Amino acid sequence: MTMIEQWILEDERELEARCARFRSAQRALDRDDDAGDEADPAA
């Protein structure tokens, strides 16, 4: 494996990890939005 191939694999893993963290954060925000709607009687 060349250095460039190794870097590409490492970059791909890092991108996948960032996407997973983003999806997790997005789900947490969605849950907070849903919970906020139920708790707000004026909505």
Full PDB file with SEQRES, HELIX, SHEET, SSBOND, CRYST1, ORIGX, SCALE, CONECT and MASTER records, all heavy atoms in Angstrom:
SEQRES   1 A   43  MET THR MET ILE GLU GLN TRP ILE LEU GLU ASP GLU ARG          
SEQRES   2 A   43  GLU LEU GLU ALA ARG CYS ALA ARG PHE ARG SER ALA GLN          
SEQRES   3 A   43  ARG ALA LEU ASP ARG ASP ASP ASP ALA GLY ASP GLU ALA          
SEQRES   4 A   43  ASP PRO ALA ALA                                              
HELIX    1 AA1 MET A    3  ALA A   39  1                                  37    
CRYST1    1.000    1.000    1.000  90.00  90.00  90.00 P 1           1          
ORIGX1      1.000000  0.000000  0.000000        0.00000                         
ORIGX2      0.000000  1.000000  0.000000        0.00000                         
ORIGX3      0.000000  0.000000  1.000000        0.00000                         
SCALE1      1.000000  0.000000  0.000000        0.00000                         
SCALE2      0.000000  1.000000  0.000000        0.00000                         
SCALE3      0.000000  0.000000  1.000000        0.00000                         
ATOM      1  N   MET A   1       0.849  -1.178   0.000  1.00  0.00           N  
ATOM      2  CA  MET A   1       0.000   0.000   0.000  1.00  0.00           C  
ATOM      3  C   MET A   1       0.894   1.241   0.000  1.00  0.00           C  
ATOM      4  O   MET A   1       1.826   1.338   0.789  1.00  0.00           O  
ATOM      5  CB  MET A   1      -0.897  -0.029   1.244  1.00  0.00           C  
ATOM      6  CG  MET A   1      -1.761   1.196   1.378  1.00  0.00           C  
ATOM      7  SD  MET A   1      -2.805   1.245   2.856  1.00  0.00           S  
ATOM      8  CE  MET A   1      -3.767  -0.211   2.657  1.00  0.00           C  
ATOM      9  N   THR A   2       0.572   2.153  -0.872  1.00  0.00           N  
ATOM     10  CA  THR A   2       1.374   3.377  -0.943  1.00  0.00           C  
ATOM     11  C   THR A   2       0.918   4.365   0.135  1.00  0.00           C  
ATOM     12  O   THR A   2      -0.137   4.188   0.755  1.00  0.00           O  
ATOM     13  CB  THR A   2       1.217   4.058  -2.324  1.00  0.00           C  
ATOM     14  OG1 THR A   2      -0.126   4.534  -2.446  1.00  0.00           O  
ATOM     15  CG2 THR A   2       1.531   3.100  -3.450  1.00  0.00           C  
ATOM     16  N   MET A   3       1.732   5.375   0.328  1.00  0.00           N  
ATOM     17  CA  MET A   3       1.377   6.399   1.320  1.00  0.00           C  
ATOM     18  C   MET A   3       0.067   7.085   0.943  1.00  0.00           C  
ATOM     19  O   MET A   3      -0.761   7.344   1.805  1.00  0.00           O  
ATOM     20  CB  MET A   3       2.496   7.452   1.410  1.00  0.00           C  
ATOM     21  CG  MET A   3       3.768   6.948   2.057  1.00  0.00           C  
ATOM     22  SD  MET A   3       3.546   6.626   3.817  1.00  0.00           S  
ATOM     23  CE  MET A   3       3.483   8.276   4.443  1.00  0.00           C  
ATOM     24  N   ILE A   4      -0.128   7.362  -0.321  1.00  0.00           N  
ATOM     25  CA  ILE A   4      -1.359   8.037  -0.759  1.00  0.00           C  
ATOM     26  C   ILE A   4      -2.570   7.153  -0.485  1.00  0.00           C  
ATOM     27  O   ILE A   4      -3.600   7.624   0.012  1.00  0.00           O  
ATOM     28  CB  ILE A   4      -1.272   8.428  -2.243  1.00  0.00           C  
ATOM     29  CG1 ILE A   4      -0.223   9.530  -2.423  1.00  0.00           C  
ATOM     30  CG2 ILE A   4      -2.619   8.877  -2.769  1.00  0.00           C  
ATOM     31  CD1 ILE A   4       0.039   9.936  -3.849  1.00  0.00           C  
ATOM     32  N   GLU A   5      -2.474   5.863  -0.776  1.00  0.00           N  
ATOM     33  CA  GLU A   5      -3.586   4.952  -0.493  1.00  0.00           C  
ATOM     34  C   GLU A   5      -3.894   4.919   1.000  1.00  0.00           C  
ATOM     35  O   GLU A   5      -5.057   4.881   1.395  1.00  0.00           O  
ATOM     36  CB  GLU A   5      -3.268   3.549  -1.007  1.00  0.00           C  
ATOM     37  CG  GLU A   5      -3.273   3.440  -2.516  1.00  0.00           C  
ATOM     38  CD  GLU A   5      -2.736   2.102  -3.002  1.00  0.00           C  
ATOM     39  OE1 GLU A   5      -1.894   1.491  -2.315  1.00  0.00           O  
ATOM     40  OE2 GLU A   5      -3.163   1.686  -4.079  1.00  0.00           O  
ATOM     41  N   GLN A   6      -2.854   4.934   1.819  1.00  0.00           N  
ATOM     42  CA  GLN A   6      -3.055   4.918   3.274  1.00  0.00           C  
ATOM     43  C   GLN A   6      -3.751   6.204   3.714  1.00  0.00           C  
ATOM     44  O   GLN A   6      -4.677   6.160   4.520  1.00  0.00           O  
ATOM     45  CB  GLN A   6      -1.713   4.778   3.992  1.00  0.00           C  
ATOM     46  CG  GLN A   6      -1.854   4.722   5.504  1.00  0.00           C  
ATOM     47  CD  GLN A   6      -0.520   4.539   6.202  1.00  0.00           C  
ATOM     48  OE1 GLN A   6       0.495   4.297   5.578  1.00  0.00           O  
ATOM     49  NE2 GLN A   6      -0.540   4.682   7.502  1.00  0.00           N  
ATOM     50  N   TRP A   7      -3.318   7.344   3.177  1.00  0.00           N  
ATOM     51  CA  TRP A   7      -3.953   8.612   3.529  1.00  0.00           C  
ATOM     52  C   TRP A   7      -5.418   8.616   3.111  1.00  0.00           C  
ATOM     53  O   TRP A   7      -6.279   9.094   3.832  1.00  0.00           O  
ATOM     54  CB  TRP A   7      -3.242   9.787   2.880  1.00  0.00           C  
ATOM     55  CG  TRP A   7      -1.879  10.054   3.447  1.00  0.00           C  
ATOM     56  CD1 TRP A   7      -1.416   9.693   4.686  1.00  0.00           C  
ATOM     57  CD2 TRP A   7      -0.812  10.722   2.802  1.00  0.00           C  
ATOM     58  NE1 TRP A   7      -0.123  10.107   4.830  1.00  0.00           N  
ATOM     59  CE2 TRP A   7       0.272  10.740   3.702  1.00  0.00           C  
ATOM     60  CE3 TRP A   7      -0.660  11.308   1.561  1.00  0.00           C  
ATOM     61  CZ2 TRP A   7       1.482  11.336   3.394  1.00  0.00           C  
ATOM     62  CZ3 TRP A   7       0.538  11.902   1.248  1.00  0.00           C  
ATOM     63  CH2 TRP A   7       1.607  11.913   2.143  1.00  0.00           C  
ATOM     64  N   ILE A   8      -5.709   8.088   1.934  1.00  0.00           N  
ATOM     65  CA  ILE A   8      -7.091   8.056   1.454  1.00  0.00           C  
ATOM     66  C   ILE A   8      -7.948   7.213   2.397  1.00  0.00           C  
ATOM     67  O   ILE A   8      -9.063   7.603   2.751  1.00  0.00           O  
ATOM     68  CB  ILE A   8      -7.154   7.533   0.000  1.00  0.00           C  
ATOM     69  CG1 ILE A   8      -6.554   8.567  -0.943  1.00  0.00           C  
ATOM     70  CG2 ILE A   8      -8.579   7.216  -0.395  1.00  0.00           C  
ATOM     71  CD1 ILE A   8      -6.374   8.084  -2.373  1.00  0.00           C  
ATOM     72  N   LEU A   9      -7.438   6.059   2.822  1.00  0.00           N  
ATOM     73  CA  LEU A   9      -8.198   5.218   3.752  1.00  0.00           C  
ATOM     74  C   LEU A   9      -8.424   5.925   5.087  1.00  0.00           C  
ATOM     75  O   LEU A   9      -9.508   5.873   5.655  1.00  0.00           O  
ATOM     76  CB  LEU A   9      -7.477   3.889   3.973  1.00  0.00           C  
ATOM     77  CG  LEU A   9      -7.500   2.922   2.784  1.00  0.00           C  
ATOM     78  CD1 LEU A   9      -6.623   1.710   3.086  1.00  0.00           C  
ATOM     79  CD2 LEU A   9      -8.924   2.496   2.474  1.00  0.00           C  
ATOM     80  N   GLU A  10      -7.383   6.607   5.579  1.00  0.00           N  
ATOM     81  CA  GLU A  10      -7.521   7.334   6.840  1.00  0.00           C  
ATOM     82  C   GLU A  10      -8.520   8.479   6.686  1.00  0.00           C  
ATOM     83  O   GLU A  10      -9.334   8.721   7.580  1.00  0.00           O  
ATOM     84  CB  GLU A  10      -6.164   7.863   7.298  1.00  0.00           C  
ATOM     85  CG  GLU A  10      -5.222   6.766   7.746  1.00  0.00           C  
ATOM     86  CD  GLU A  10      -3.809   7.259   8.020  1.00  0.00           C  
ATOM     87  OE1 GLU A  10      -3.570   8.485   7.899  1.00  0.00           O  
ATOM     88  OE2 GLU A  10      -2.952   6.417   8.340  1.00  0.00           O  
ATOM     89  N   ASP A  11      -8.466   9.182   5.567  1.00  0.00           N  
ATOM     90  CA  ASP A  11      -9.411  10.274   5.316  1.00  0.00           C  
ATOM     91  C   ASP A  11     -10.833   9.746   5.229  1.00  0.00           C  
ATOM     92  O   ASP A  11     -11.769  10.360   5.744  1.00  0.00           O  
ATOM     93  CB  ASP A  11      -9.066  11.021   4.021  1.00  0.00           C  
ATOM     94  CG  ASP A  11      -7.792  11.842   4.137  1.00  0.00           C  
ATOM     95  OD1 ASP A  11      -7.334  12.103   5.265  1.00  0.00           O  
ATOM     96  OD2 ASP A  11      -7.252  12.228   3.078  1.00  0.00           O  
ATOM     97  N   GLU A  12     -11.006   8.598   4.588  1.00  0.00           N  
ATOM     98  CA  GLU A  12     -12.332   8.012   4.459  1.00  0.00           C  
ATOM     99  C   GLU A  12     -12.887   7.633   5.836  1.00  0.00           C  
ATOM    100  O   GLU A  12     -14.052   7.888   6.140  1.00  0.00           O  
ATOM    101  CB  GLU A  12     -12.275   6.792   3.557  1.00  0.00           C  
ATOM    102  CG  GLU A  12     -13.631   6.197   3.261  1.00  0.00           C  
ATOM    103  CD  GLU A  12     -13.564   5.034   2.292  1.00  0.00           C  
ATOM    104  OE1 GLU A  12     -12.531   4.851   1.637  1.00  0.00           O  
ATOM    105  OE2 GLU A  12     -14.563   4.307   2.206  1.00  0.00           O  
ATOM    106  N   ARG A  13     -12.038   7.056   6.677  1.00  0.00           N  
ATOM    107  CA  ARG A  13     -12.480   6.699   8.032  1.00  0.00           C  
ATOM    108  C   ARG A  13     -12.846   7.944   8.828  1.00  0.00           C  
ATOM    109  O   ARG A  13     -13.842   7.949   9.567  1.00  0.00           O  
ATOM    110  CB  ARG A  13     -11.385   5.912   8.760  1.00  0.00           C  
ATOM    111  CG  ARG A  13     -11.342   4.469   8.334  1.00  0.00           C  
ATOM    112  CD  ARG A  13     -10.391   3.667   9.223  1.00  0.00           C  
ATOM    113  NE  ARG A  13      -9.589   2.826   8.373  1.00  0.00           N  
ATOM    114  CZ  ARG A  13      -8.288   2.936   8.156  1.00  0.00           C  
ATOM    115  NH1 ARG A  13      -7.588   3.828   8.800  1.00  0.00           N  
ATOM    116  NH2 ARG A  13      -7.659   2.129   7.339  1.00  0.00           N  
ATOM    117  N   GLU A  14     -12.043   8.993   8.692  1.00  0.00           N  
ATOM    118  CA  GLU A  14     -12.326  10.234   9.405  1.00  0.00           C  
ATOM    119  C   GLU A  14     -13.645  10.842   8.918  1.00  0.00           C  
ATOM    120  O   GLU A  14     -14.462  11.306   9.714  1.00  0.00           O  
ATOM    121  CB  GLU A  14     -11.183  11.236   9.211  1.00  0.00           C  
ATOM    122  CG  GLU A  14     -11.441  12.600   9.833  1.00  0.00           C  
ATOM    123  CD  GLU A  14     -11.611  12.583  11.353  1.00  0.00           C  
ATOM    124  OE1 GLU A  14     -11.107  11.643  12.007  1.00  0.00           O  
ATOM    125  OE2 GLU A  14     -12.243  13.515  11.877  1.00  0.00           O  
ATOM    126  N   LEU A  15     -13.876  10.820   7.626  1.00  0.00           N  
ATOM    127  CA  LEU A  15     -15.120  11.347   7.072  1.00  0.00           C  
ATOM    128  C   LEU A  15     -16.320  10.552   7.581  1.00  0.00           C  
ATOM    129  O   LEU A  15     -17.349  11.129   7.967  1.00  0.00           O  
ATOM    130  CB  LEU A  15     -15.073  11.328   5.542  1.00  0.00           C  
ATOM    131  CG  LEU A  15     -16.295  11.871   4.823  1.00  0.00           C  
ATOM    132  CD1 LEU A  15     -16.552  13.321   5.195  1.00  0.00           C  
ATOM    133  CD2 LEU A  15     -16.131  11.720   3.325  1.00  0.00           C  
ATOM    134  N   GLU A  16     -16.203   9.235   7.599  1.00  0.00           N  
ATOM    135  CA  GLU A  16     -17.288   8.396   8.109  1.00  0.00           C  
ATOM    136  C   GLU A  16     -17.560   8.695   9.581  1.00  0.00           C  
ATOM    137  O   GLU A  16     -18.710   8.768  10.008  1.00  0.00           O  
ATOM    138  CB  GLU A  16     -16.950   6.923   7.918  1.00  0.00           C  
ATOM    139  CG  GLU A  16     -17.007   6.478   6.464  1.00  0.00           C  
ATOM    140  CD  GLU A  16     -16.492   5.066   6.260  1.00  0.00           C  
ATOM    141  OE1 GLU A  16     -15.993   4.455   7.223  1.00  0.00           O  
ATOM    142  OE2 GLU A  16     -16.593   4.582   5.120  1.00  0.00           O  
ATOM    143  N   ALA A  17     -16.502   8.902  10.365  1.00  0.00           N  
ATOM    144  CA  ALA A  17     -16.669   9.206  11.783  1.00  0.00           C  
ATOM    145  C   ALA A  17     -17.352  10.564  11.960  1.00  0.00           C  
ATOM    146  O   ALA A  17     -18.241  10.715  12.810  1.00  0.00           O  
ATOM    147  CB  ALA A  17     -15.315   9.202  12.498  1.00  0.00           C  
ATOM    148  N   ARG A  18     -16.968  11.546  11.150  1.00  0.00           N  
ATOM    149  CA  ARG A  18     -17.593  12.867  11.248  1.00  0.00           C  
ATOM    150  C   ARG A  18     -19.063  12.800  10.862  1.00  0.00           C  
ATOM    151  O   ARG A  18     -19.903  13.442  11.493  1.00  0.00           O  
ATOM    152  CB  ARG A  18     -16.875  13.873  10.348  1.00  0.00           C  
ATOM    153  CG  ARG A  18     -15.523  14.273  10.872  1.00  0.00           C  
ATOM    154  CD  ARG A  18     -14.856  15.261   9.960  1.00  0.00           C  
ATOM    155  NE  ARG A  18     -13.515  15.556  10.410  1.00  0.00           N  
ATOM    156  CZ  ARG A  18     -12.935  16.728  10.236  1.00  0.00           C  
ATOM    157  NH1 ARG A  18     -13.564  17.684   9.604  1.00  0.00           N  
ATOM    158  NH2 ARG A  18     -11.712  16.919  10.674  1.00  0.00           N  
ATOM    159  N   CYS A  19     -19.372  12.027   9.831  1.00  0.00           N  
ATOM    160  CA  CYS A  19     -20.764  11.876   9.407  1.00  0.00           C  
ATOM    161  C   CYS A  19     -21.585  11.218  10.506  1.00  0.00           C  
ATOM    162  O   CYS A  19     -22.724  11.615  10.764  1.00  0.00           O  
ATOM    163  CB  CYS A  19     -20.854  11.065   8.113  1.00  0.00           C  
ATOM    164  SG  CYS A  19     -20.276  11.965   6.663  1.00  0.00           S  
ATOM    165  N   ALA A  20     -21.014  10.211  11.147  1.00  0.00           N  
ATOM    166  CA  ALA A  20     -21.725   9.528  12.232  1.00  0.00           C  
ATOM    167  C   ALA A  20     -21.981  10.491  13.387  1.00  0.00           C  
ATOM    168  O   ALA A  20     -23.078  10.496  13.962  1.00  0.00           O  
ATOM    169  CB  ALA A  20     -20.914   8.320  12.713  1.00  0.00           C  
ATOM    170  N   ARG A  21     -20.987  11.319  13.722  1.00  0.00           N  
ATOM    171  CA  ARG A  21     -21.184  12.294  14.797  1.00  0.00           C  
ATOM    172  C   ARG A  21     -22.239  13.324  14.406  1.00  0.00           C  
ATOM    173  O   ARG A  21     -23.059  13.726  15.232  1.00  0.00           O  
ATOM    174  CB  ARG A  21     -19.863  12.991  15.139  1.00  0.00           C  
ATOM    175  CG  ARG A  21     -18.877  12.094  15.853  1.00  0.00           C  
ATOM    176  CD  ARG A  21     -17.708  12.866  16.425  1.00  0.00           C  
ATOM    177  NE  ARG A  21     -16.924  13.561  15.435  1.00  0.00           N  
ATOM    178  CZ  ARG A  21     -15.849  13.064  14.825  1.00  0.00           C  
ATOM    179  NH1 ARG A  21     -15.429  11.859  15.113  1.00  0.00           N  
ATOM    180  NH2 ARG A  21     -15.187  13.783  13.936  1.00  0.00           N  
ATOM    181  N   PHE A  22     -22.231  13.737  13.145  1.00  0.00           N  
ATOM    182  CA  PHE A  22     -23.229  14.697  12.671  1.00  0.00           C  
ATOM    183  C   PHE A  22     -24.630  14.106  12.756  1.00  0.00           C  
ATOM    184  O   PHE A  22     -25.555  14.758  13.244  1.00  0.00           O  
ATOM    185  CB  PHE A  22     -22.909  15.120  11.235  1.00  0.00           C  
ATOM    186  CG  PHE A  22     -23.947  16.034  10.652  1.00  0.00           C  
ATOM    187  CD1 PHE A  22     -23.916  17.395  10.911  1.00  0.00           C  
ATOM    188  CD2 PHE A  22     -24.959  15.535   9.854  1.00  0.00           C  
ATOM    189  CE1 PHE A  22     -24.879  18.241  10.390  1.00  0.00           C  
ATOM    190  CE2 PHE A  22     -25.921  16.372   9.324  1.00  0.00           C  
ATOM    191  CZ  PHE A  22     -25.884  17.725   9.592  1.00  0.00           C  
ATOM    192  N   ARG A  23     -24.790  12.857  12.289  1.00  0.00           N  
ATOM    193  CA  ARG A  23     -26.107  12.214  12.340  1.00  0.00           C  
ATOM    194  C   ARG A  23     -26.584  12.078  13.782  1.00  0.00           C  
ATOM    195  O   ARG A  23     -27.760  12.301  14.081  1.00  0.00           O  
ATOM    196  CB  ARG A  23     -26.075  10.856  11.641  1.00  0.00           C  
ATOM    197  CG  ARG A  23     -26.011  10.955  10.133  1.00  0.00           C  
ATOM    198  CD  ARG A  23     -26.229   9.611   9.480  1.00  0.00           C  
ATOM    199  NE  ARG A  23     -25.224   8.626   9.839  1.00  0.00           N  
ATOM    200  CZ  ARG A  23     -24.076   8.433   9.194  1.00  0.00           C  
ATOM    201  NH1 ARG A  23     -23.789   9.146   8.129  1.00  0.00           N  
ATOM    202  NH2 ARG A  23     -23.229   7.515   9.599  1.00  0.00           N  
ATOM    203  N   SER A  24     -25.672  11.733  14.673  1.00  0.00           N  
ATOM    204  CA  SER A  24     -26.020  11.589  16.080  1.00  0.00           C  
ATOM    205  C   SER A  24     -26.459  12.937  16.659  1.00  0.00           C  
ATOM    206  O   SER A  24     -27.463  13.017  17.372  1.00  0.00           O  
ATOM    207  CB  SER A  24     -24.820  11.051  16.851  1.00  0.00           C  
ATOM    208  OG  SER A  24     -25.097  10.982  18.217  1.00  0.00           O  
ATOM    209  N   ALA A  25     -25.736  13.991  16.349  1.00  0.00           N  
ATOM    210  CA  ALA A  25     -26.096  15.321  16.838  1.00  0.00           C  
ATOM    211  C   ALA A  25     -27.421  15.773  16.245  1.00  0.00           C  
ATOM    212  O   ALA A  25     -28.245  16.378  16.942  1.00  0.00           O  
ATOM    213  CB  ALA A  25     -24.994  16.313  16.497  1.00  0.00           C  
ATOM    214  N   GLN A  26     -27.652  15.468  14.975  1.00  0.00           N  
ATOM    215  CA  GLN A  26     -28.905  15.847  14.332  1.00  0.00           C  
ATOM    216  C   GLN A  26     -30.090  15.139  14.986  1.00  0.00           C  
ATOM    217  O   GLN A  26     -31.123  15.750  15.233  1.00  0.00           O  
ATOM    218  CB  GLN A  26     -28.857  15.513  12.843  1.00  0.00           C  
ATOM    219  CG  GLN A  26     -30.048  16.029  12.056  1.00  0.00           C  
ATOM    220  CD  GLN A  26     -30.115  17.535  12.010  1.00  0.00           C  
ATOM    221  OE1 GLN A  26     -29.119  18.188  11.752  1.00  0.00           O  
ATOM    222  NE2 GLN A  26     -31.263  18.090  12.278  1.00  0.00           N  
ATOM    223  N   ARG A  27     -29.924  13.860  15.293  1.00  0.00           N  
ATOM    224  CA  ARG A  27     -30.995  13.123  15.976  1.00  0.00           C  
ATOM    225  C   ARG A  27     -31.264  13.729  17.352  1.00  0.00           C  
ATOM    226  O   ARG A  27     -32.412  13.845  17.774  1.00  0.00           O  
ATOM    227  CB  ARG A  27     -30.645  11.647  16.092  1.00  0.00           C  
ATOM    228  CG  ARG A  27     -30.827  10.877  14.803  1.00  0.00           C  
ATOM    229  CD  ARG A  27     -30.756   9.382  15.022  1.00  0.00           C  
ATOM    230  NE  ARG A  27     -29.489   8.954  15.606  1.00  0.00           N  
ATOM    231  CZ  ARG A  27     -28.424   8.561  14.910  1.00  0.00           C  
ATOM    232  NH1 ARG A  27     -28.472   8.528  13.602  1.00  0.00           N  
ATOM    233  NH2 ARG A  27     -27.322   8.186  15.522  1.00  0.00           N  
ATOM    234  N   ALA A  28     -30.214  14.119  18.067  1.00  0.00           N  
ATOM    235  CA  ALA A  28     -30.385  14.723  19.386  1.00  0.00           C  
ATOM    236  C   ALA A  28     -31.139  16.043  19.266  1.00  0.00           C  
ATOM    237  O   ALA A  28     -32.036  16.321  20.072  1.00  0.00           O  
ATOM    238  CB  ALA A  28     -29.023  14.941  20.049  1.00  0.00           C  
ATOM    239  N   LEU A  29     -30.819  16.839  18.268  1.00  0.00           N  
ATOM    240  CA  LEU A  29     -31.538  18.093  18.062  1.00  0.00           C  
ATOM    241  C   LEU A  29     -32.990  17.835  17.708  1.00  0.00           C  
ATOM    242  O   LEU A  29     -33.890  18.528  18.186  1.00  0.00           O  
ATOM    243  CB  LEU A  29     -30.874  18.913  16.953  1.00  0.00           C  
ATOM    244  CG  LEU A  29     -29.552  19.579  17.311  1.00  0.00           C  
ATOM    245  CD1 LEU A  29     -28.935  20.215  16.071  1.00  0.00           C  
ATOM    246  CD2 LEU A  29     -29.748  20.618  18.400  1.00  0.00           C  
ATOM    247  N   ASP A  30     -33.232  16.845  16.871  1.00  0.00           N  
ATOM    248  CA  ASP A  30     -34.606  16.506  16.499  1.00  0.00           C  
ATOM    249  C   ASP A  30     -35.405  16.073  17.728  1.00  0.00           C  
ATOM    250  O   ASP A  30     -36.566  16.449  17.878  1.00  0.00           O  
ATOM    251  CB  ASP A  30     -34.634  15.407  15.441  1.00  0.00           C  
ATOM    252  CG  ASP A  30     -34.142  15.887  14.091  1.00  0.00           C  
ATOM    253  OD1 ASP A  30     -34.066  17.127  13.873  1.00  0.00           O  
ATOM    254  OD2 ASP A  30     -33.820  15.027  13.247  1.00  0.00           O  
ATOM    255  N   ARG A  31     -34.787  15.289  18.594  1.00  0.00           N  
ATOM    256  CA  ARG A  31     -35.479  14.857  19.816  1.00  0.00           C  
ATOM    257  C   ARG A  31     -35.791  16.061  20.697  1.00  0.00           C  
ATOM    258  O   ARG A  31     -36.876  16.166  21.260  1.00  0.00           O  
ATOM    259  CB  ARG A  31     -34.632  13.846  20.588  1.00  0.00           C  
ATOM    260  CG  ARG A  31     -34.664  12.456  19.986  1.00  0.00           C  
ATOM    261  CD  ARG A  31     -34.056  11.449  20.932  1.00  0.00           C  
ATOM    262  NE  ARG A  31     -32.691  11.772  21.315  1.00  0.00           N  
ATOM    263  CZ  ARG A  31     -31.597  11.339  20.693  1.00  0.00           C  
ATOM    264  NH1 ARG A  31     -31.690  10.552  19.642  1.00  0.00           N  
ATOM    265  NH2 ARG A  31     -30.400  11.677  21.117  1.00  0.00           N  
ATOM    266  N   ASP A  32     -34.843  16.995  20.812  1.00  0.00           N  
ATOM    267  CA  ASP A  32     -35.069  18.194  21.623  1.00  0.00           C  
ATOM    268  C   ASP A  32     -36.189  19.035  21.037  1.00  0.00           C  
ATOM    269  O   ASP A  32     -37.014  19.573  21.764  1.00  0.00           O  
ATOM    270  CB  ASP A  32     -33.792  19.035  21.730  1.00  0.00           C  
ATOM    271  CG  ASP A  32     -32.754  18.408  22.650  1.00  0.00           C  
ATOM    272  OD1 ASP A  32     -33.113  17.477  23.398  1.00  0.00           O  
ATOM    273  OD2 ASP A  32     -31.597  18.852  22.611  1.00  0.00           O  
ATOM    274  N   ASP A  33     -36.242  19.166  19.725  1.00  0.00           N  
ATOM    275  CA  ASP A  33     -37.308  19.928  19.075  1.00  0.00           C  
ATOM    276  C   ASP A  33     -38.656  19.289  19.349  1.00  0.00           C  
ATOM    277  O   ASP A  33     -39.631  19.967  19.650  1.00  0.00           O  
ATOM    278  CB  ASP A  33     -37.082  20.027  17.562  1.00  0.00           C  
ATOM    279  CG  ASP A  33     -35.957  20.983  17.204  1.00  0.00           C  
ATOM    280  OD1 ASP A  33     -35.542  21.769  18.084  1.00  0.00           O  
ATOM    281  OD2 ASP A  33     -35.493  20.945  16.049  1.00  0.00           O  
ATOM    282  N   ASP A  34     -38.734  17.973  19.235  1.00  0.00           N  
ATOM    283  CA  ASP A  34     -39.992  17.264  19.480  1.00  0.00           C  
ATOM    284  C   ASP A  34     -40.423  17.424  20.933  1.00  0.00           C  
ATOM    285  O   ASP A  34     -41.591  17.658  21.223  1.00  0.00           O  
ATOM    286  CB  ASP A  34     -39.857  15.776  19.138  1.00  0.00           C  
ATOM    287  CG  ASP A  34     -39.680  15.539  17.648  1.00  0.00           C  
ATOM    288  OD1 ASP A  34     -39.990  16.472  16.860  1.00  0.00           O  
ATOM    289  OD2 ASP A  34     -39.221  14.454  17.264  1.00  0.00           O  
ATOM    290  N   ALA A  35     -39.484  17.304  21.848  1.00  0.00           N  
ATOM    291  CA  ALA A  35     -39.803  17.424  23.265  1.00  0.00           C  
ATOM    292  C   ALA A  35     -40.210  18.851  23.591  1.00  0.00           C  
ATOM    293  O   ALA A  35     -41.106  19.087  24.405  1.00  0.00           O  
ATOM    294  CB  ALA A  35     -38.608  17.000  24.122  1.00  0.00           C  
ATOM    295  N   GLY A  36     -39.592  19.830  22.957  1.00  0.00           N  
ATOM    296  CA  GLY A  36     -39.919  21.228  23.193  1.00  0.00           C  
ATOM    297  C   GLY A  36     -41.319  21.560  22.751  1.00  0.00           C  
ATOM    298  O   GLY A  36     -42.018  22.356  23.386  1.00  0.00           O  
ATOM    299  N   ASP A  37     -41.789  20.976  21.669  1.00  0.00           N  
ATOM    300  CA  ASP A  37     -43.144  21.253  21.183  1.00  0.00           C  
ATOM    301  C   ASP A  37     -44.190  20.766  22.183  1.00  0.00           C  
ATOM    302  O   ASP A  37     -45.199  21.429  22.404  1.00  0.00           O  
ATOM    303  CB  ASP A  37     -43.388  20.564  19.826  1.00  0.00           C  
ATOM    304  CG  ASP A  37     -42.562  21.208  18.712  1.00  0.00           C  
ATOM    305  OD1 ASP A  37     -42.079  22.328  18.919  1.00  0.00           O  
ATOM    306  OD2 ASP A  37     -42.423  20.570  17.649  1.00  0.00           O  
ATOM    307  N   GLU A  38     -43.957  19.627  22.789  1.00  0.00           N  
ATOM    308  CA  GLU A  38     -44.909  19.072  23.750  1.00  0.00           C  
ATOM    309  C   GLU A  38     -44.913  19.864  25.050  1.00  0.00           C  
ATOM    310  O   GLU A  38     -45.931  19.999  25.695  1.00  0.00           O  
ATOM    311  CB  GLU A  38     -44.563  17.612  24.037  1.00  0.00           C  
ATOM    312  CG  GLU A  38     -44.733  16.709  22.815  1.00  0.00           C  
ATOM    313  CD  GLU A  38     -44.168  15.322  23.046  1.00  0.00           C  
ATOM    314  OE1 GLU A  38     -43.674  15.064  24.163  1.00  0.00           O  
ATOM    315  OE2 GLU A  38     -44.182  14.523  22.121  1.00  0.00           O  
ATOM    316  N   ALA A  39     -43.770  20.411  25.436  1.00  0.00           N  
ATOM    317  CA  ALA A  39     -43.666  21.118  26.701  1.00  0.00           C  
ATOM    318  C   ALA A  39     -44.189  22.555  26.611  1.00  0.00           C  
ATOM    319  O   ALA A  39     -44.481  23.172  27.607  1.00  0.00           O  
ATOM    320  CB  ALA A  39     -42.207  21.135  27.186  1.00  0.00           C  
ATOM    321  N   ASP A  40     -44.327  23.091  25.409  1.00  0.00           N  
ATOM    322  CA  ASP A  40     -44.756  24.469  25.215  1.00  0.00           C  
ATOM    323  C   ASP A  40     -46.262  24.524  24.975  1.00  0.00           C  
ATOM    324  O   ASP A  40     -46.736  24.192  23.900  1.00  0.00           O  
ATOM    325  CB  ASP A  40     -43.995  25.073  24.034  1.00  0.00           C  
ATOM    326  CG  ASP A  40     -44.249  26.559  23.868  1.00  0.00           C  
ATOM    327  OD1 ASP A  40     -44.923  27.136  24.757  1.00  0.00           O  
ATOM    328  OD2 ASP A  40     -43.776  27.142  22.890  1.00  0.00           O  
ATOM    329  N   PRO A  41     -47.051  24.944  25.956  1.00  0.00           N  
ATOM    330  CA  PRO A  41     -48.492  24.951  25.797  1.00  0.00           C  
ATOM    331  C   PRO A  41     -48.970  26.005  24.788  1.00  0.00           C  
ATOM    332  O   PRO A  41     -50.053  25.896  24.265  1.00  0.00           O  
ATOM    333  CB  PRO A  41     -49.017  25.267  27.201  1.00  0.00           C  
ATOM    334  CG  PRO A  41     -47.884  25.884  27.926  1.00  0.00           C  
ATOM    335  CD  PRO A  41     -46.630  25.376  27.277  1.00  0.00           C  
ATOM    336  N   ALA A  42     -48.177  27.029  24.506  1.00  0.00           N  
ATOM    337  CA  ALA A  42     -48.577  28.067  23.561  1.00  0.00           C  
ATOM    338  C   ALA A  42     -48.461  27.619  22.123  1.00  0.00           C  
ATOM    339  O   ALA A  42     -49.015  28.241  21.231  1.00  0.00           O  
ATOM    340  CB  ALA A  42     -47.708  29.323  23.792  1.00  0.00           C  
ATOM    341  N   ALA A  43     -47.778  26.530  21.865  1.00  0.00           N  
ATOM    342  CA  ALA A  43     -47.564  26.082  20.481  1.00  0.00           C  
ATOM    343  C   ALA A  43     -48.779  25.458  19.878  1.00  0.00           C  
ATOM    344  O   ALA A  43     -49.685  25.014  20.446  1.00  0.00           O  
ATOM    345  CB  ALA A  43     -46.409  25.096  20.424  1.00  0.00           C  
TER     346      ALA A  43                                                      
MASTER        0    0    0    1    0    0    0    6  345    1    0    4          
END                                                                             
